[in-house]
């Protein structure tokens, strides 16, 4: 239950600070956030890059979808001022 609250807090933090308020953009990020956090079982900003990469790989084989999921993770890492070097290397 605490994890669910942390995940919701993470999403609410993003939403309150995001410049992207368009409905489709928010819906897309919310879907990506839900998929990743469901797979990780933890908020994105609490996960280590190798965990995130493994989760993204397990969720889809489609390169475009992987990029979308990874972009979502990068947004949350940036929001919490976490180094994104390893995630960016995987993206390339």
C-alpha positions as CSV (number, residue, x, y, z in Angstrom):
1,X,0.0,0.0,0.0
2,X,2.8,2.4,0.8
3,X,4.4,1.7,-2.6
4,X,1.1,2.6,-4.3
5,X,1.1,5.9,-2.4
6,X,4.7,6.6,-3.4
7,X,3.9,5.9,-7.0
8,X,0.8,8.2,-6.9
9,X,2.9,10.9,-5.2
10,X,5.5,10.6,-7.9
11,X,2.8,11.0,-10.6
12,X,1.2,14.0,-8.8
13,X,4.6,15.6,-8.4
14,X,5.2,15.3,-12.2
15,X,1.7,16.6,-13.0
16,X,2.0,19.6,-10.8
17,X,5.3,20.7,-12.3
18,X,4.8,19.6,-15.9
19,X,4.6,22.2,-18.6
20,X,2.7,19.6,-20.7
21,X,-0.9,19.8,-19.8
22,X,-2.5,18.7,-23.1
23,X,-4.8,15.8,-22.5
24,X,-3.2,13.4,-25.0
25,X,0.3,14.1,-23.6
26,X,-0.7,13.6,-20.0
27,X,-2.6,10.4,-21.0
28,X,0.4,9.0,-22.8
29,X,2.8,9.8,-19.9
30,X,0.3,8.4,-17.4
31,X,0.0,5.2,-19.4
32,X,3.8,4.8,-19.7
33,X,4.2,5.6,-16.0
34,X,1.7,3.0,-15.0
35,X,3.2,0.3,-17.2
36,X,6.7,0.9,-15.9
37,X,5.8,1.2,-12.2
38,X,3.6,-1.9,-12.4
39,X,6.5,-3.8,-13.8
40,X,9.1,-2.3,-11.3
41,X,6.8,-2.4,-8.3
42,X,8.3,0.9,-7.2
43,X,8.3,4.6,-8.2
44,X,10.6,5.3,-11.2
45,X,12.8,7.6,-9.3
46,X,13.5,4.9,-6.7
47,X,14.6,2.4,-9.3
48,X,18.2,1.9,-10.5
49,X,18.9,2.3,-14.2
50,X,19.6,-1.4,-14.8
51,X,16.1,-2.2,-13.2
52,X,14.5,0.3,-15.5
53,X,16.2,-1.1,-18.6
54,X,15.3,-4.6,-17.7
55,X,11.6,-3.6,-17.2
56,X,11.5,-1.7,-20.5
57,X,12.9,-4.7,-22.3
58,X,10.4,-7.0,-20.7
59,X,7.4,-4.8,-21.5
60,X,7.9,-4.7,-25.3
61,X,10.2,-5.5,-28.2
62,X,9.0,-2.6,-30.3
63,X,11.8,0.0,-30.4
64,X,9.4,2.9,-30.6
65,X,7.5,1.8,-27.6
66,X,10.8,1.2,-25.7
67,X,11.8,4.7,-26.5
68,X,8.5,6.1,-25.3
69,X,8.8,4.2,-22.0
70,X,12.4,5.2,-21.6
71,X,11.6,8.9,-22.3
72,X,9.0,8.7,-19.5
73,X,11.7,7.4,-17.1
74,X,14.1,10.1,-18.2
75,X,11.5,12.7,-17.4
76,X,11.0,11.4,-13.9
77,X,14.8,11.1,-13.3
78,X,15.2,14.7,-14.4
79,X,12.3,15.8,-12.2
80,X,14.0,14.3,-9.2
81,X,17.4,15.5,-10.4
82,X,18.8,12.0,-10.8
83,X,21.7,11.3,-13.2
84,X,20.4,10.0,-16.5
85,X,23.7,9.0,-18.1
86,X,23.0,5.2,-18.0
87,X,19.5,5.6,-19.3
88,X,20.6,7.9,-22.1
89,X,23.3,5.4,-23.1
90,X,20.7,2.6,-23.4
91,X,18.5,4.9,-25.5
92,X,21.2,5.4,-28.0
